[in-house]
Amino acid sequence: MRINPRRKATPARPNKTKSAKTKRAPLHPPTEVDPKIEKLVREIIERVADKWTMLILEALEEHGTMRFTRLGSLVPGISQKMLTKTVRQMESDGLVKRTIYPVIPPRVEYQLTTLGRSLGAAFCGVWIWAEAHHDEITRARHAFREQASANNK
């Protein structure tokens, strides 16, 4: 699915009249997409859709600049290896800035960049959507489990 960033998506509203004038045209993907942009969007979605990137982003947003060990403690269940891999990837994408202080023992701190904060703001919409549809999703999951259980009997 391609998303046209130039077209503002609006929620569908029921038509009160059957007039052709009042009907909204459905949103369609753009006819031409810049392959470079499409590739970038896919890469970013792959990276931020993983479990750890958003949790690290959230921890840095809530707690500000912090050291590696503190960051790891705020992301439950993440291994040191995965934390290292994820913050390096985030740094390469410009989402995180790593500062190394020339002291012994070495001190390294991480902080969100402006780009990283803007990504967090963009994903805030997902949180709002999940919150608004929590009950509906819970009901759907429950109904699915019941149907699957009934089919397995």
Summary of the structure (lengths in Angstrom):
residues: 153
radius of gyration: 21.4
end to end distance: 37.1
largest distance: 74.6
contacts: 325
relative contact order: 0.09
helix: 55%
strand: 9%
